[in-house]
Amino acid sequence: MLKFDNAPKKATNLSLNAKVLEMAREMGMNVSQTVDTLLAAEVRRRYWAQWNEENREAVAEYNARIASEGLPLANYRTF
């Protein structure tokens, strides 16, 4: 799982739409925190999309095996 909670902050330069930035500041938004949160969500989304693409064949093979053979240890399930 990707965790970014305790990572240190690093200063960076961003180019943002001036009107959007002005409105965000007028609304009292913490622009740095908002961008950080949204960027972390996008990084997670892209990471898992890439992982799924890279592992598509293995997942398909596993699912096919489960479909044909059933779940491992299914005979021992009590529910």
PDB file with one MODEL, atoms N, CA, C and O in Angstrom:
MODEL        1
ATOM      1  N   MET A   1       0.846  -1.185   0.000  1.00  0.00           N
ATOM      2  CA  MET A   1       0.000   0.000   0.000  1.00  0.00           C
ATOM      3  C   MET A   1       0.883   1.237   0.000  1.00  0.00           C
ATOM      4  O   MET A   1       1.929   1.264   0.648  1.00  0.00           O
ATOM      5  N   LEU A   2       0.466   2.233  -0.713  1.00  0.00           N
ATOM      6  CA  LEU A   2       1.218   3.473  -0.781  1.00  0.00           C
ATOM      7  C   LEU A   2       0.824   4.365   0.384  1.00  0.00           C
ATOM      8  O   LEU A   2      -0.348   4.697   0.562  1.00  0.00           O
ATOM      9  N   LYS A   3       1.812   4.746   1.171  1.00  0.00           N
ATOM     10  CA  LYS A   3       1.559   5.643   2.306  1.00  0.00           C
ATOM     11  C   LYS A   3       2.446   6.867   2.165  1.00  0.00           C
ATOM     12  O   LYS A   3       3.659   6.755   1.988  1.00  0.00           O
ATOM     13  N   PHE A   4       1.836   8.019   2.245  1.00  0.00           N
ATOM     14  CA  PHE A   4       2.564   9.265   2.128  1.00  0.00           C
ATOM     15  C   PHE A   4       2.428  10.117   3.391  1.00  0.00           C
ATOM     16  O   PHE A   4       2.886  11.259   3.418  1.00  0.00           O
ATOM     17  N   ASP A   5       1.810   9.577   4.425  1.00  0.00           N
ATOM     18  CA  ASP A   5       1.422  10.365   5.592  1.00  0.00           C
ATOM     19  C   ASP A   5       2.575  11.101   6.271  1.00  0.00           C
ATOM     20  O   ASP A   5       2.451  12.290   6.563  1.00  0.00           O
ATOM     21  N   ASN A   6       3.667  10.436   6.521  1.00  0.00           N
ATOM     22  CA  ASN A   6       4.739  11.040   7.317  1.00  0.00           C
ATOM     23  C   ASN A   6       5.918  11.494   6.488  1.00  0.00           C
ATOM     24  O   ASN A   6       6.989  11.741   7.043  1.00  0.00           O
ATOM     25  N   ALA A   7       5.765  11.611   5.199  1.00  0.00           N
ATOM     26  CA  ALA A   7       6.857  12.049   4.343  1.00  0.00           C
ATOM     27  C   ALA A   7       7.120  13.540   4.572  1.00  0.00           C
ATOM     28  O   ALA A   7       6.185  14.309   4.796  1.00  0.00           O
ATOM     29  N   PRO A   8       8.385  13.944   4.516  1.00  0.00           N
ATOM     30  CA  PRO A   8       8.684  15.367   4.699  1.00  0.00           C
ATOM     31  C   PRO A   8       8.169  16.192   3.525  1.00  0.00           C
ATOM     32  O   PRO A   8       7.982  15.673   2.425  1.00  0.00           O
ATOM     33  N   LYS A   9       7.946  17.461   3.768  1.00  0.00           N
ATOM     34  CA  LYS A   9       7.490  18.378   2.727  1.00  0.00           C
ATOM     35  C   LYS A   9       8.710  18.932   1.994  1.00  0.00           C
ATOM     36  O   LYS A   9       9.788  19.073   2.572  1.00  0.00           O
ATOM     37  N   LYS A  10       8.522  19.242   0.718  1.00  0.00           N
ATOM     38  CA  LYS A  10       9.583  19.820  -0.081  1.00  0.00           C
ATOM     39  C   LYS A  10       9.014  20.986  -0.860  1.00  0.00           C
ATOM     40  O   LYS A  10       7.977  20.854  -1.510  1.00  0.00           O
ATOM     41  N   ALA A  11       9.679  22.123  -0.801  1.00  0.00           N
ATOM     42  CA  ALA A  11       9.227  23.304  -1.528  1.00  0.00           C
ATOM     43  C   ALA A  11       9.368  23.053  -3.024  1.00  0.00           C
ATOM     44  O   ALA A  11      10.323  22.425  -3.480  1.00  0.00           O
ATOM     45  N   THR A  12       8.393  23.559  -3.776  1.00  0.00           N
ATOM     46  CA  THR A  12       8.413  23.422  -5.227  1.00  0.00           C
ATOM     47  C   THR A  12       7.712  24.612  -5.850  1.00  0.00           C
ATOM     48  O   THR A  12       6.979  25.338  -5.177  1.00  0.00           O
ATOM     49  N   ASN A  13       7.938  24.806  -7.120  1.00  0.00           N
ATOM     50  CA  ASN A  13       7.265  25.888  -7.847  1.00  0.00           C
ATOM     51  C   ASN A  13       6.193  25.273  -8.726  1.00  0.00           C
ATOM     52  O   ASN A  13       6.439  24.285  -9.419  1.00  0.00           O
ATOM     53  N   LEU A  14       5.006  25.856  -8.697  1.00  0.00           N
ATOM     54  CA  LEU A  14       3.905  25.408  -9.541  1.00  0.00           C
ATOM     55  C   LEU A  14       3.364  26.589 -10.321  1.00  0.00           C
ATOM     56  O   LEU A  14       3.378  27.723  -9.841  1.00  0.00           O
ATOM     57  N   SER A  15       2.899  26.325 -11.495  1.00  0.00           N
ATOM     58  CA  SER A  15       2.184  27.336 -12.267  1.00  0.00           C
ATOM     59  C   SER A  15       0.711  26.972 -12.207  1.00  0.00           C
ATOM     60  O   SER A  15       0.303  25.914 -12.686  1.00  0.00           O
ATOM     61  N   LEU A  16      -0.083  27.854 -11.617  1.00  0.00           N
ATOM     62  CA  LEU A  16      -1.510  27.605 -11.444  1.00  0.00           C
ATOM     63  C   LEU A  16      -2.301  28.716 -12.117  1.00  0.00           C
ATOM     64  O   LEU A  16      -1.804  29.827 -12.307  1.00  0.00           O
ATOM     65  N   ASN A  17      -3.525  28.401 -12.468  1.00  0.00           N
ATOM     66  CA  ASN A  17      -4.435  29.380 -13.028  1.00  0.00           C
ATOM     67  C   ASN A  17      -4.607  30.504 -12.004  1.00  0.00           C
ATOM     68  O   ASN A  17      -5.019  30.256 -10.871  1.00  0.00           O
ATOM     69  N   ALA A  18      -4.293  31.735 -12.403  1.00  0.00           N
ATOM     70  CA  ALA A  18      -4.293  32.869 -11.477  1.00  0.00           C
ATOM     71  C   ALA A  18      -5.662  33.126 -10.857  1.00  0.00           C
ATOM     72  O   ALA A  18      -5.756  33.438  -9.670  1.00  0.00           O
ATOM     73  N   LYS A  19      -6.723  32.998 -11.649  1.00  0.00           N
ATOM     74  CA  LYS A  19      -8.063  33.263 -11.121  1.00  0.00           C
ATOM     75  C   LYS A  19      -8.483  32.183 -10.127  1.00  0.00           C
ATOM     76  O   LYS A  19      -9.093  32.480  -9.099  1.00  0.00           O
ATOM     77  N   VAL A  20      -8.159  30.946 -10.434  1.00  0.00           N
ATOM     78  CA  VAL A  20      -8.491  29.852  -9.515  1.00  0.00           C
ATOM     79  C   VAL A  20      -7.716  30.026  -8.217  1.00  0.00           C
ATOM     80  O   VAL A  20      -8.270  29.846  -7.132  1.00  0.00           O
ATOM     81  N   LEU A  21      -6.450  30.372  -8.320  1.00  0.00           N
ATOM     82  CA  LEU A  21      -5.626  30.576  -7.129  1.00  0.00           C
ATOM     83  C   LEU A  21      -6.172  31.724  -6.282  1.00  0.00           C
ATOM     84  O   LEU A  21      -6.243  31.613  -5.058  1.00  0.00           O
ATOM     85  N   GLU A  22      -6.552  32.814  -6.922  1.00  0.00           N
ATOM     86  CA  GLU A  22      -7.115  33.955  -6.204  1.00  0.00           C
ATOM     87  C   GLU A  22      -8.399  33.560  -5.474  1.00  0.00           C
ATOM     88  O   GLU A  22      -8.580  33.911  -4.309  1.00  0.00           O
ATOM     89  N   MET A  23      -9.278  32.842  -6.143  1.00  0.00           N
ATOM     90  CA  MET A  23     -10.534  32.420  -5.511  1.00  0.00           C
ATOM     91  C   MET A  23     -10.273  31.461  -4.355  1.00  0.00           C
ATOM     92  O   MET A  23     -10.921  31.549  -3.312  1.00  0.00           O
ATOM     93  N   ALA A  24      -9.330  30.549  -4.540  1.00  0.00           N
ATOM     94  CA  ALA A  24      -8.997  29.603  -3.475  1.00  0.00           C
ATOM     95  C   ALA A  24      -8.507  30.352  -2.241  1.00  0.00           C
ATOM     96  O   ALA A  24      -8.901  30.034  -1.118  1.00  0.00           O
ATOM     97  N   ARG A  25      -7.659  31.335  -2.449  1.00  0.00           N
ATOM     98  CA  ARG A  25      -7.148  32.122  -1.314  1.00  0.00           C
ATOM     99  C   ARG A  25      -8.267  32.918  -0.658  1.00  0.00           C
ATOM    100  O   ARG A  25      -8.316  33.021   0.568  1.00  0.00           O
ATOM    101  N   GLU A  26      -9.177  33.489  -1.470  1.00  0.00           N
ATOM    102  CA  GLU A  26     -10.308  34.241  -0.923  1.00  0.00           C
ATOM    103  C   GLU A  26     -11.199  33.348  -0.066  1.00  0.00           C
ATOM    104  O   GLU A  26     -11.796  33.809   0.907  1.00  0.00           O
ATOM    105  N   MET A  27     -11.287  32.082  -0.427  1.00  0.00           N
ATOM    106  CA  MET A  27     -12.098  31.130   0.341  1.00  0.00           C
ATOM    107  C   MET A  27     -11.345  30.567   1.538  1.00  0.00           C
ATOM    108  O   MET A  27     -11.886  29.758   2.291  1.00  0.00           O
ATOM    109  N   GLY A  28     -10.107  30.990   1.715  1.00  0.00           N
ATOM    110  CA  GLY A  28      -9.334  30.526   2.857  1.00  0.00           C
ATOM    111  C   GLY A  28      -8.773  29.119   2.705  1.00  0.00           C
ATOM    112  O   GLY A  28      -8.423  28.468   3.690  1.00  0.00           O
ATOM    113  N   MET A  29      -8.692  28.660   1.466  1.00  0.00           N
ATOM    114  CA  MET A  29      -8.189  27.302   1.240  1.00  0.00           C
ATOM    115  C   MET A  29      -6.681  27.258   1.448  1.00  0.00           C
ATOM    116  O   MET A  29      -5.966  28.208   1.130  1.00  0.00           O
ATOM    117  N   ASN A  30      -6.217  26.149   1.983  1.00  0.00           N
ATOM    118  CA  ASN A  30      -4.790  25.886   2.083  1.00  0.00           C
ATOM    119  C   ASN A  30      -4.392  25.236   0.756  1.00  0.00           C
ATOM    120  O   ASN A  30      -4.569  24.033   0.563  1.00  0.00           O
ATOM    121  N   VAL A  31      -3.859  26.040  -0.139  1.00  0.00           N
ATOM    122  CA  VAL A  31      -3.563  25.582  -1.490  1.00  0.00           C
ATOM    123  C   VAL A  31      -2.533  24.464  -1.475  1.00  0.00           C
ATOM    124  O   VAL A  31      -2.690  23.476  -2.192  1.00  0.00           O
ATOM    125  N   SER A  32      -1.500  24.598  -0.684  1.00  0.00           N
ATOM    126  CA  SER A  32      -0.465  23.563  -0.622  1.00  0.00           C
ATOM    127  C   SER A  32      -1.054  22.228  -0.183  1.00  0.00           C
ATOM    128  O   SER A  32      -0.765  21.192  -0.783  1.00  0.00           O
ATOM    129  N   GLN A  33      -1.869  22.249   0.850  1.00  0.00           N
ATOM    130  CA  GLN A  33      -2.470  21.008   1.355  1.00  0.00           C
ATOM    131  C   GLN A  33      -3.441  20.416   0.343  1.00  0.00           C
ATOM    132  O   GLN A  33      -3.492  19.199   0.165  1.00  0.00           O
ATOM    133  N   THR A  34      -4.209  21.270  -0.315  1.00  0.00           N
ATOM    134  CA  THR A  34      -5.166  20.795  -1.314  1.00  0.00           C
ATOM    135  C   THR A  34      -4.440  20.132  -2.482  1.00  0.00           C
ATOM    136  O   THR A  34      -4.811  19.037  -2.907  1.00  0.00           O
ATOM    137  N   VAL A  35      -3.414  20.790  -2.997  1.00  0.00           N
ATOM    138  CA  VAL A  35      -2.648  20.224  -4.108  1.00  0.00           C
ATOM    139  C   VAL A  35      -1.969  18.936  -3.669  1.00  0.00           C
ATOM    140  O   VAL A  35      -1.967  17.956  -4.414  1.00  0.00           O
ATOM    141  N   ASP A  36      -1.394  18.923  -2.474  1.00  0.00           N
ATOM    142  CA  ASP A  36      -0.720  17.730  -1.961  1.00  0.00           C
ATOM    143  C   ASP A  36      -1.684  16.552  -1.869  1.00  0.00           C
ATOM    144  O   ASP A  36      -1.348  15.439  -2.273  1.00  0.00           O
ATOM    145  N   THR A  37      -2.874  16.794  -1.343  1.00  0.00           N
ATOM    146  CA  THR A  37      -3.878  15.735  -1.201  1.00  0.00           C
ATOM    147  C   THR A  37      -4.335  15.213  -2.564  1.00  0.00           C
ATOM    148  O   THR A  37      -4.419  14.003  -2.770  1.00  0.00           O
ATOM    149  N   LEU A  38      -4.626  16.117  -3.486  1.00  0.00           N
ATOM    150  CA  LEU A  38      -5.079  15.711  -4.814  1.00  0.00           C
ATOM    151  C   LEU A  38      -3.980  15.016  -5.604  1.00  0.00           C
ATOM    152  O   LEU A  38      -4.247  14.054  -6.323  1.00  0.00           O
ATOM    153  N   LEU A  39      -2.742  15.498  -5.476  1.00  0.00           N
ATOM    154  CA  LEU A  39      -1.624  14.863  -6.173  1.00  0.00           C
ATOM    155  C   LEU A  39      -1.372  13.461  -5.634  1.00  0.00           C
ATOM    156  O   LEU A  39      -1.099  12.543  -6.406  1.00  0.00           O
ATOM    157  N   ALA A  40      -1.461  13.285  -4.315  1.00  0.00           N
ATOM    158  CA  ALA A  40      -1.290  11.958  -3.719  1.00  0.00           C
ATOM    159  C   ALA A  40      -2.358  10.995  -4.224  1.00  0.00           C
ATOM    160  O   ALA A  40      -2.063   9.834  -4.506  1.00  0.00           O
ATOM    161  N   ALA A  41      -3.593  11.467  -4.339  1.00  0.00           N
ATOM    162  CA  ALA A  41      -4.675  10.619  -4.852  1.00  0.00           C
ATOM    163  C   ALA A  41      -4.413  10.223  -6.302  1.00  0.00           C
ATOM    164  O   ALA A  41      -4.649   9.076  -6.680  1.00  0.00           O
ATOM    165  N   GLU A  42      -3.934  11.148  -7.109  1.00  0.00           N
ATOM    166  CA  GLU A  42      -3.650  10.849  -8.518  1.00  0.00           C
ATOM    167  C   GLU A  42      -2.462   9.902  -8.649  1.00  0.00           C
ATOM    168  O   GLU A  42      -2.465   9.021  -9.509  1.00  0.00           O
ATOM    169  N   VAL A  43      -1.451  10.075  -7.810  1.00  0.00           N
ATOM    170  CA  VAL A  43      -0.309   9.156  -7.831  1.00  0.00           C
ATOM    171  C   VAL A  43      -0.771   7.752  -7.469  1.00  0.00           C
ATOM    172  O   VAL A  43      -0.364   6.790  -8.121  1.00  0.00           O
ATOM    173  N   ARG A  44      -1.612   7.609  -6.445  1.00  0.00           N
ATOM    174  CA  ARG A  44      -2.154   6.288  -6.078  1.00  0.00           C
ATOM    175  C   ARG A  44      -2.947   5.678  -7.234  1.00  0.00           C
ATOM    176  O   ARG A  44      -2.779   4.502  -7.556  1.00  0.00           O
ATOM    177  N   ARG A  45      -3.806   6.480  -7.854  1.00  0.00           N
ATOM    178  CA  ARG A  45      -4.626   5.994  -8.959  1.00  0.00           C
ATOM    179  C   ARG A  45      -3.755   5.487 -10.097  1.00  0.00           C
ATOM    180  O   ARG A  45      -3.980   4.395 -10.620  1.00  0.00           O
ATOM    181  N   ARG A  46      -2.760   6.279 -10.479  1.00  0.00           N
ATOM    182  CA  ARG A  46      -1.885   5.881 -11.583  1.00  0.00           C
ATOM    183  C   ARG A  46      -1.000   4.693 -11.212  1.00  0.00           C
ATOM    184  O   ARG A  46      -0.732   3.837 -12.055  1.00  0.00           O
ATOM    185  N   TYR A  47      -0.546   4.632  -9.968  1.00  0.00           N
ATOM    186  CA  TYR A  47       0.274   3.504  -9.513  1.00  0.00           C
ATOM    187  C   TYR A  47      -0.509   2.203  -9.670  1.00  0.00           C
ATOM    188  O   TYR A  47      -0.001   1.229 -10.225  1.00  0.00           O
ATOM    189  N   TRP A  48      -1.754   2.192  -9.175  1.00  0.00           N
ATOM    190  CA  TRP A  48      -2.548   0.963  -9.233  1.00  0.00           C
ATOM    191  C   TRP A  48      -3.010   0.644 -10.652  1.00  0.00           C
ATOM    192  O   TRP A  48      -3.163  -0.527 -10.997  1.00  0.00           O
ATOM    193  N   ALA A  49      -3.234   1.655 -11.472  1.00  0.00           N
ATOM    194  CA  ALA A  49      -3.557   1.405 -12.884  1.00  0.00           C
ATOM    195  C   ALA A  49      -2.375   0.742 -13.578  1.00  0.00           C
ATOM    196  O   ALA A  49      -2.550  -0.198 -14.353  1.00  0.00           O
ATOM    197  N   GLN A  50      -1.179   1.231 -13.297  1.00  0.00           N
ATOM    198  CA  GLN A  50       0.036   0.646 -13.869  1.00  0.00           C
ATOM    199  C   GLN A  50       0.246  -0.767 -13.341  1.00  0.00           C
ATOM    200  O   GLN A  50       0.594  -1.670 -14.102  1.00  0.00           O
ATOM    201  N   TRP A  51       0.034  -0.962 -12.030  1.00  0.00           N
ATOM    202  CA  TRP A  51       0.189  -2.290 -11.434  1.00  0.00           C
ATOM    203  C   TRP A  51      -0.781  -3.271 -12.083  1.00  0.00           C
ATOM    204  O   TRP A  51      -0.401  -4.388 -12.435  1.00  0.00           O
ATOM    205  N   ASN A  52      -2.029  -2.852 -12.238  1.00  0.00           N
ATOM    206  CA  ASN A  52      -3.032  -3.719 -12.866  1.00  0.00           C
ATOM    207  C   ASN A  52      -2.645  -4.080 -14.294  1.00  0.00           C
ATOM    208  O   ASN A  52      -2.813  -5.226 -14.713  1.00  0.00           O
ATOM    209  N   GLU A  53      -2.132  -3.117 -15.038  1.00  0.00           N
ATOM    210  CA  GLU A  53      -1.716  -3.389 -16.410  1.00  0.00           C
ATOM    211  C   GLU A  53      -0.534  -4.368 -16.437  1.00  0.00           C
ATOM    212  O   GLU A  53      -0.516  -5.309 -17.231  1.00  0.00           O
ATOM    213  N   GLU A  54       0.440  -4.138 -15.573  1.00  0.00           N
ATOM    214  CA  GLU A  54       1.627  -4.992 -15.540  1.00  0.00           C
ATOM    215  C   GLU A  54       1.303  -6.406 -15.064  1.00  0.00           C
ATOM    216  O   GLU A  54       2.002  -7.353 -15.424  1.00  0.00           O
ATOM    217  N   ASN A  55       0.269  -6.556 -14.273  1.00  0.00           N
ATOM    218  CA  ASN A  55      -0.067  -7.861 -13.698  1.00  0.00           C
ATOM    219  C   ASN A  55      -1.351  -8.462 -14.269  1.00  0.00           C
ATOM    220  O   ASN A  55      -1.883  -9.433 -13.731  1.00  0.00           O
ATOM    221  N   ARG A  56      -1.837  -7.883 -15.352  1.00  0.00           N
ATOM    222  CA  ARG A  56      -3.090  -8.332 -15.966  1.00  0.00           C
ATOM    223  C   ARG A  56      -3.063  -9.829 -16.283  1.00  0.00           C
ATOM    224  O   ARG A  56      -4.021 -10.546 -15.996  1.00  0.00           O
ATOM    225  N   GLU A  57      -1.970 -10.290 -16.872  1.00  0.00           N
ATOM    226  CA  GLU A  57      -1.876 -11.698 -17.271  1.00  0.00           C
ATOM    227  C   GLU A  57      -1.894 -12.623 -16.050  1.00  0.00           C
ATOM    228  O   GLU A  57      -2.592 -13.637 -16.054  1.00  0.00           O
ATOM    229  N   ALA A  58      -1.140 -12.285 -15.017  1.00  0.00           N
ATOM    230  CA  ALA A  58      -1.095 -13.122 -13.814  1.00  0.00           C
ATOM    231  C   ALA A  58      -2.459 -13.166 -13.130  1.00  0.00           C
ATOM    232  O   ALA A  58      -2.886 -14.226 -12.671  1.00  0.00           O
ATOM    233  N   VAL A  59      -3.139 -12.037 -13.059  1.00  0.00           N
ATOM    234  CA  VAL A  59      -4.464 -11.992 -12.433  1.00  0.00           C
ATOM    235  C   VAL A  59      -5.451 -12.824 -13.240  1.00  0.00           C
ATOM    236  O   VAL A  59      -6.267 -13.546 -12.665  1.00  0.00           O
ATOM    237  N   ALA A  60      -5.386 -12.732 -14.564  1.00  0.00           N
ATOM    238  CA  ALA A  60      -6.289 -13.517 -15.416  1.00  0.00           C
ATOM    239  C   ALA A  60      -6.027 -15.009 -15.245  1.00  0.00           C
ATOM    240  O   ALA A  60      -6.967 -15.801 -15.182  1.00  0.00           O
ATOM    241  N   GLU A  61      -4.758 -15.395 -15.169  1.00  0.00           N
ATOM    242  CA  GLU A  61      -4.424 -16.810 -14.968  1.00  0.00           C
ATOM    243  C   GLU A  61      -4.908 -17.303 -13.604  1.00  0.00           C
ATOM    244  O   GLU A  61      -5.429 -18.412 -13.491  1.00  0.00           O
ATOM    245  N   TYR A  62      -4.737 -16.487 -12.581  1.00  0.00           N
ATOM    246  CA  TYR A  62      -5.201 -16.863 -11.239  1.00  0.00           C
ATOM    247  C   TYR A  62      -6.718 -17.021 -11.237  1.00  0.00           C
ATOM    248  O   TYR A  62      -7.244 -18.003 -10.711  1.00  0.00           O
ATOM    249  N   ASN A  63      -7.419 -16.057 -11.824  1.00  0.00           N
ATOM    250  CA  ASN A  63      -8.877 -16.132 -11.874  1.00  0.00           C
ATOM    251  C   ASN A  63      -9.352 -17.355 -12.648  1.00  0.00           C
ATOM    252  O   ASN A  63     -10.333 -17.989 -12.259  1.00  0.00           O
ATOM    253  N   ALA A  64      -8.669 -17.694 -13.740  1.00  0.00           N
ATOM    254  CA  ALA A  64      -9.025 -18.883 -14.515  1.00  0.00           C
ATOM    255  C   ALA A  64      -8.816 -20.146 -13.683  1.00  0.00           C
ATOM    256  O   ALA A  64      -9.636 -21.064 -13.722  1.00  0.00           O
ATOM    257  N   ARG A  65      -7.714 -20.191 -12.929  1.00  0.00           N
ATOM    258  CA  ARG A  65      -7.458 -21.355 -12.076  1.00  0.00           C
ATOM    259  C   ARG A  65      -8.518 -21.492 -11.001  1.00  0.00           C
ATOM    260  O   ARG A  65      -8.987 -22.599 -10.737  1.00  0.00           O
ATOM    261  N   ILE A  66      -8.900 -20.404 -10.383  1.00  0.00           N
ATOM    262  CA  ILE A  66      -9.938 -20.439  -9.351  1.00  0.00           C
ATOM    263  C   ILE A  66     -11.264 -20.881  -9.971  1.00  0.00           C
ATOM    264  O   ILE A  66     -12.006 -21.656  -9.366  1.00  0.00           O
ATOM    265  N   ALA A  67     -11.561 -20.391 -11.169  1.00  0.00           N
ATOM    266  CA  ALA A  67     -12.807 -20.777 -11.842  1.00  0.00           C
ATOM    267  C   ALA A  67     -12.836 -22.267 -12.152  1.00  0.00           C
ATOM    268  O   ALA A  67     -13.889 -22.899 -12.072  1.00  0.00           O
ATOM    269  N   SER A  68     -11.692 -22.826 -12.503  1.00  0.00           N
ATOM    270  CA  SER A  68     -11.685 -24.247 -12.875  1.00  0.00           C
ATOM    271  C   SER A  68     -11.480 -25.174 -11.683  1.00  0.00           C
ATOM    272  O   SER A  68     -12.041 -26.270 -11.657  1.00  0.00           O
ATOM    273  N   GLU A  69     -10.689 -24.758 -10.698  1.00  0.00           N
ATOM    274  CA  GLU A  69     -10.350 -25.634  -9.569  1.00  0.00           C
ATOM    275  C   GLU A  69     -11.034 -25.254  -8.268  1.00  0.00           C
ATOM    276  O   GLU A  69     -11.056 -26.051  -7.330  1.00  0.00           O
ATOM    277  N   GLY A  70     -11.587 -24.067  -8.192  1.00  0.00           N
ATOM    278  CA  GLY A  70     -12.185 -23.585  -6.948  1.00  0.00           C
ATOM    279  C   GLY A  70     -11.139 -22.944  -6.052  1.00  0.00           C
ATOM    280  O   GLY A  70      -9.951 -22.917  -6.372  1.00  0.00           O
ATOM    281  N   LEU A  71     -11.604 -22.434  -4.935  1.00  0.00           N
ATOM    282  CA  LEU A  71     -10.701 -21.768  -3.996  1.00  0.00           C
ATOM    283  C   LEU A  71      -9.838 -22.785  -3.262  1.00  0.00           C
ATOM    284  O   LEU A  71     -10.315 -23.864  -2.910  1.00  0.00           O
ATOM    285  N   PRO A  72      -8.565 -22.450  -3.027  1.00  0.00           N
ATOM    286  CA  PRO A  72      -7.739 -23.334  -2.221  1.00  0.00           C
ATOM    287  C   PRO A  72      -8.332 -23.465  -0.813  1.00  0.00           C
ATOM    288  O   PRO A  72      -8.826 -22.489  -0.249  1.00  0.00           O
ATOM    289  N   LEU A  73      -8.280 -24.634  -0.274  1.00  0.00           N
ATOM    290  CA  LEU A  73      -8.768 -24.912   1.088  1.00  0.00           C
ATOM    291  C   LEU A  73     -10.262 -24.692   1.251  1.00  0.00           C
ATOM    292  O   LEU A  73     -10.741 -24.562   2.377  1.00  0.00           O
ATOM    293  N   ALA A  74     -11.015 -24.646   0.150  1.00  0.00           N
ATOM    294  CA  ALA A  74     -12.464 -24.425   0.226  1.00  0.00           C
ATOM    295  C   ALA A  74     -13.155 -25.531   1.016  1.00  0.00           C
ATOM    296  O   ALA A  74     -14.190 -25.292   1.638  1.00  0.00           O
ATOM    297  N   ASN A  75     -12.597 -26.732   0.998  1.00  0.00           N
ATOM    298  CA  ASN A  75     -13.206 -27.857   1.734  1.00  0.00           C
ATOM    299  C   ASN A  75     -13.186 -27.633   3.233  1.00  0.00           C
ATOM    300  O   ASN A  75     -13.957 -28.262   3.957  1.00  0.00           O
ATOM    301  N   TYR A  76     -12.331 -26.758   3.710  1.00  0.00           N
ATOM    302  CA  TYR A  76     -12.187 -26.540   5.143  1.00  0.00           C
ATOM    303  C   TYR A  76     -12.966 -25.322   5.649  1.00  0.00           C
ATOM    304  O   TYR A  76     -12.912 -25.004   6.837  1.00  0.00           O
ATOM    305  N   ARG A  77     -13.680 -24.650   4.766  1.00  0.00           N
ATOM    306  CA  ARG A  77     -14.440 -23.467   5.161  1.00  0.00           C
ATOM    307  C   ARG A  77     -15.612 -23.876   6.036  1.00  0.00           C
ATOM    308  O   ARG A  77     -16.256 -24.897   5.794  1.00  0.00           O
ATOM    309  N   THR A  78     -15.883 -23.071   7.053  1.00  0.00           N
ATOM    310  CA  THR A  78     -16.998 -23.344   7.949  1.00  0.00           C
ATOM    311  C   THR A  78     -18.148 -22.362   7.757  1.00  0.00           C
ATOM    312  O   THR A  78     -19.100 -22.366   8.537  1.00  0.00           O
ATOM    313  N   PHE A  79     -18.073 -21.544   6.754  1.00  0.00           N
ATOM    314  CA  PHE A  79     -19.135 -20.576   6.496  1.00  0.00           C
ATOM    315  C   PHE A  79     -19.619 -20.687   5.080  1.00  0.00           C
ATOM    316  O   PHE A  79     -20.517 -19.949   4.674  1.00  0.00           O
TER     317      PHE A  79
ENDMDL
END
